[in-house]
Amino acid sequence: MEAYPHHYAVDGSAQPTGDVTLSAAGLPPLQTAPPAQFDGPGDRWCPETLLVGAVADCFILTFRAVARASNLPWTALRCAVEGQLDRVEGITRFTQMALRAQLTVPPGTDADKARRLLEKAEKGCLITNSLALTPVLSCQIETG
């Protein structure tokens, strides 16, 4: 891993109407639009879904690193995230991120250890740590 600080750069461009194009070096461009809740088309990624998606992505990648460092075998992880956007004291912001993690582990795996590592990943997720909210994690461990 590179030494801190890390820097990430994204360019956004748009016309007075239509999609916003996000681009970053080495990545394909991404078209975004406002969500339906803000009178957008509702059929494209928007800032709100990108943020909620970043939470799911970061949680999974953090768990992958934590599980590897702790020698926990696992076969699949699904993380469904629901972000709650609200208006608080006149400011619109996300007030909660509810993460529902469903982890599949091989038979004989210590389920308590798996749960602890999921919780450790939630606490270590840099995206939720960067937000002014407290994430809520619920876990389900399956063998198979």
VOBA-1610 file (N, C-alpha, C; in pm, whole numbers, padded with zeros to 5 digits, always signed):
BEGIN
Met+00083-00117+00000Met+00000+00000+00000Met+00088+00124+00000Glu+00042+00226-00067Glu+00115+00353-00071Glu+00102+00427+00061Ala+00200+00511+00089Ala+00196+00594+00210Ala+00085+00698+00198Tyr+00029+00739+00310Tyr-00072+00845+00313Tyr-00005+00980+00303Pro-00071+01081+00256Pro-00210+01083+00212Pro-00226+01029+00070His-00343+00974+00042His-00380+00931-00093His-00467+01040-00154His-00461+01053-00286His-00542+01154-00356His-00621+01086-00466Tyr-00746+01126-00482Tyr-00835+01071-00585Tyr-00895+01189-00660Ala-00890+01185-00791Ala-00938+01297-00872Ala-01045+01250-00969Val-01154+01321-00972Val-01265+01296-01065Val-01303+01428-01128Asp-01328+01427-01258Asp-01377+01544-01328Asp-01523+01524-01361Gly-01603+01627-01340Gly-01743+01624-01379Gly-01767+01731-01483Ser-01850+01699-01583Ser-01883+01798-01684Ser-02029+01781-01725Ala-02093+01893-01763Ala-02234+01889-01801Ala-02269+02014-01881Gln-02382+02006-01947Gln-02444+02120-02016Gln-02557+02169-01926Pro-02628+02276-01965Pro-02738+02325-01882Pro-02846+02221-01855Thr-02866+02124-01944Thr-02960+02015-01922Thr-02892+01884-01961Gly-02949+01773-01917Gly-02895+01642-01953Gly-02806+01584-01844Asp-02741+01476-01881Asp-02658+01402-01786Asp-02531+01477-01748Val-02477+01437-01635Val-02344+01478-01592Val-02251+01363-01629Thr-02135+01394-01683Thr-02036+01292-01714Thr-01923+01301-01612Leu-01900+01190-01543Leu-01789+01181-01449Leu-01677+01103-01516Ser-01555+01150-01499Ser-01441+01079-01558Ser-01323+01086-01462Ala-01240+00982-01471Ala-01118+00975-01392Ala-01015+00900-01475Ala-00891+00930-01453Ala-00783+00869-01530Ala-00791+00717-01523Gly-00790+00653-01639Gly-00788+00508-01647Gly-00922+00441-01628Leu-01030+00517-01613Leu-01162+00459-01590Leu-01259+00500-01701Pro-01358+00415-01729Pro-01458+00455-01829Pro-01545+00568-01773Pro-01593+00658-01859Pro-01680+00765-01811Pro-01811+00709-01756Leu-01870+00782-01664Leu-01994+00740-01600Leu-02096+00853-01616Gln-02212+00819-01671Gln-02320+00916-01689Gln-02409+00913-01565Thr-02438+01031-01511Thr-02524+01041-01395Thr-02634+01143-01421Ala-02737+01136-01338Ala-02849+01230-01348Ala-02913+01240-01210Pro-02997+01339-01189Pro-03066+01345-01059Pro-03156+01224-01041Pro-03179+01184-00915Pro-03273+01073-00890Pro-03416+01120-00912Ala-03506+01024-00920Ala-03648+01056-00939Ala-03699+01146-00827Gln-03648+01129-00705Gln-03693+01209-00592Gln-03663+01358-00611Phe-03567+01390-00698Phe-03534+01529-00728Phe-03569+01563-00873Asp-03676+01499-00921Asp-03730+01525-01056Asp-03637+01481-01169Gly-03548+01388-01141Gly-03463+01331-01245Gly-03531+01212-01309Pro-03465+01151-01407Pro-03527+01039-01477Pro-03537+00911-01393Gly-03450+00896-01295Gly-03457+00778-01209Gly-03400+00651-01270Asp-03338+00661-01385Asp-03285+00541-01451Asp-03133+00546-01470Arg-03067+00632-01395Arg-02921+00643-01403Arg-02864+00651-01261Trp-02735+00624-01252Trp-02667+00648-01125Trp-02677+00797-01095Cys-02693+00829-00966Cys-02700+00968-00922Cys-02603+00982-00804Pro-02577+01104-00758Pro-02485+01119-00644Pro-02528+01037-00523Glu-02658+01030-00499Glu-02707+00957-00383Glu-02680+00808-00395Thr-02710+00747-00510Thr-02684+00603-00526Thr-02534+00575-00532Leu-02457+00668-00587Leu-02312+00649-00590Leu-02256+00646-00447Leu-02306+00733-00360Leu-02257+00734-00222Leu-02297+00606-00149Val-02422+00565-00164Val-02466+00442-00099Val-02389+00322-00156Gly-02366+00322-00287Gly-02286+00217-00349Gly-02143+00216-00299Ala-02087+00334-00274Ala-01951+00343-00221Ala-01943+00280-00083Val-02048+00294-00003Val-02051+00231+00130Val-02048+00079+00116Ala-02133+00024+00027Ala-02135-00122+00007Ala-02000-00171-00044Asp-01946-00103-00141Asp-01818-00142-00202Asp-01706-00137-00098Cys-01699-00029-00023Cys-01594-00013+00077Cys-01606-00118+00187Phe-01728-00147+00232Phe-01748-00248+00335Phe-01696-00384+00286Ile-01732-00422+00165Ile-01690-00552+00111Ile-01538-00558+00096Leu-01479-00453+00041Leu-01334-00453+00023Leu-01261-00453+00158Thr-01316-00382+00256Thr-01257-00382+00390Thr-01269-00519+00454Phe-01385-00583+00439Phe-01401-00718+00494Phe-01304-00813+00427Arg-01287-00804+00299Arg-01194-00891+00228Arg-01055-00882+00290Ala-01009-00760+00319Ala-00876-00742+00377Ala-00871-00794+00521Val-00976-00767+00599Val-00981-00812+00738Val-00985-00965+00745Ala-01067-01027+00661Ala-01078-01173+00660Ala-00946-01238+00619Arg-00880-01180+00519Arg-00751-01233+00474Arg-00649-01224+00586Ala-00643-01109+00654Ala-00546-01092+00763Ala-00576-01184+00880Ser-00702-01222+00898Ser-00743-01307+01010Ser-00759-01454+00971Asn-00722-01488+00848Asn-00732-01625+00798Asn-00872-01684+00811Leu-00974-01603+00780Leu-01112-01651+00782Leu-01150-01697+00642Pro-01183-01824+00625Pro-01230-01868+00494Pro-01374-01823+00472Trp-01405-01781+00350Trp-01542-01743+00315Trp-01559-01760+00166Thr-01683-01774+00123Thr-01708-01800-00018Thr-01790-01691-00086Ala-01868-01614-00011Ala-01948-01508-00071Ala-01990-01407+00034Leu-02001-01281-00008Leu-02052-01175+00079Leu-02140-01085-00004Arg-02259-01063+00046Arg-02351-00966-00015Arg-02377-00859+00089Cys-02372-00735+00049Cys-02398-00625+00141Cys-02501-00533+00077Ala-02621-00535+00129Ala-02727-00445+00084Ala-02724-00322+00174Val-02718-00205+00115Val-02711-00081+00193Val-02830+00007+00158Glu-02892+00061+00261Glu-02998+00159+00241Glu-02958+00287+00310Gly-02944+00393+00232Gly-02911+00523+00288Gly-03037+00604+00310Gln-03043+00672+00422Gln-03158+00757+00452Gln-03118+00903+00437Leu-03182+00971+00342Leu-03160+01113+00320Leu-03273+01188+00389Asp-03238+01288+00466Asp-03339+01361+00540Asp-03299+01508+00547Arg-03391+01588+00593Arg-03364+01731+00612Arg-03358+01755+00762Val-03241+01797+00810Val-03218+01817+00952Val-03169+01960+00972Glu-03244+02036+01052Glu-03209+02176+01080Glu-03183+02254+00952Gly-03269+02230+00853Gly-03260+02305+00727Gly-03154+02255+00631Ile-03086+02146+00663Ile-02979+02092+00577Ile-03018+01952+00532Thr-03015+01930+00401Thr-03041+01797+00347Thr-02912+01718+00352Arg-02919+01601+00418Arg-02799+01518+00430Arg-02839+01374+00460Phe-02745+01282+00438Phe-02767+01144+00477Phe-02756+01136+00629Thr-02855+01073+00690Thr-02857+01061+00836Thr-02831+00919+00883Gln-02841+00822+00792Gln-02816+00683+00831Gln-02778+00601+00709Met-02694+00503+00733Met-02662+00400+00635Met-02685+00267+00705Ala-02782+00191+00658Ala-02811+00060+00715Ala-02750-00046+00624Leu-02655-00121+00677Leu-02585-00225+00603Leu-02639-00361+00647Arg-02680-00442+00550Arg-02723-00579+00578Arg-02625-00672+00508Ala-02539-00733+00589Ala-02434-00820+00535Ala-02479-00965+00545Gln-02466-01036+00435Gln-02497-01179+00430Gln-02370-01251+00384Leu-02308-01321+00477Leu-02179-01385+00453Leu-02198-01536+00448Thr-02139-01599+00347Thr-02139-01745+00336Thr-01998-01795+00364Val-01991-01890+00458Val-01862-01948+00498Val-01868-02098+00483Pro-01754-02165+00469Pro-01754-02311+00461Pro-01803-02374+00591Pro-01860-02495+00584Pro-01900-02566+00706Pro-01782-02577+00803Gly-01812-02561+00931Gly-01709-02571+01033Gly-01641-02440+01065Thr-01673-02333+00992Thr-01613-02202+01018Thr-01673-02143+01145Asp-01591-02077+01223Asp-01634-02015+01347Asp-01723-01894+01315Ala-01855-01908+01337Ala-01951-01802+01304Ala-01930-01679+01392Asp-01890-01697+01517Asp-01865-01582+01605Asp-01747-01500+01553Lys-01642-01568+01508Lys-01527-01498+01451Lys-01569-01424+01325Ala-01650-01488+01241Ala-01697-01424+01118Ala-01775-01297+01150Arg-01864-01304+01249Arg-01943-01187+01290Arg-01852-01075+01342Arg-01754-01111+01424Arg-01660-01010+01475Arg-01584-00942+01362Leu-01546-01020+01261Leu-01472-00962+01149Leu-01562-00875+01061Leu-01690-00911+01047Leu-01783-00823+00977Leu-01797-00690+01052Glu-01807-00698+01183Glu-01816-00577+01265Glu-01689-00494+01255Lys-01575-00561+01252Lys-01447-00491+01237Lys-01441-00420+01101Ala-01491-00485+00998Ala-01493-00423+00864Ala-01584-00301+00864Glu-01697-00309+00932Glu-01788-00194+00939Glu-01719-00077+01008Lys-01648-00105+01116Lys-01579+00002+01189Lys-01460+00056+01110Gly-01403-00025+01021Gly-01286+00016+00944Gly-01315+00075+00808Cys-01441+00077+00768Cys-01476+00127+00634Cys-01450+00277+00625Leu-01359+00317+00540Leu-01320+00458+00533Leu-01431+00547+00480Ile-01522+00493+00401Ile-01632+00576+00350Ile-01727+00612+00463Thr-01775+00514+00540Thr-01865+00547+00650Thr-01794+00627+00758Asn-01664+00603+00777Asn-01588+00682+00874Asn-01576+00828+00830Ser-01594+00854+00702Ser-01583+00990+00649Ser-01715+01065+00650Leu-01823+00998+00686Leu-01955+01059+00685Leu-01997+01103+00825Ala-02082+01204+00833Ala-02132+01253+00961Ala-02257+01175+01001Leu-02242+01043+01016Leu-02351+00957+01058Leu-02291+00832+01119Thr-02374+00755+01186Thr-02330+00628+01243Thr-02396+00516+01163Pro-02317+00431+01096Pro-02377+00321+01021Pro-02438+00217+01113Val-02536+00145+01062Val-02603+00039+01137Val-02582-00091+01060Leu-02517-00189+01122Leu-02484-00315+01057Leu-02569-00427+01115Ser-02627-00509+01026Ser-02688-00636+01068Ser-02623-00745+00987Cys-02593-00857+01051Cys-02516-00965+00987Cys-02597-01093+00982Gln-02574-01169+00877Gln-02628-01303+00865Gln-02514-01392+00816Ile-02483-01498+00891Ile-02376-01590+00856Ile-02441-01721+00813Glu-02404-01770+00696Glu-02455-01897+00645Glu-02338-01988+00616Thr-02361-02118+00630Thr-02260-02214+00588Thr-02309-02279+00460Gly-02215-02316+00377Gly-02255-02378+00252Gly-02145-02389+00155
//
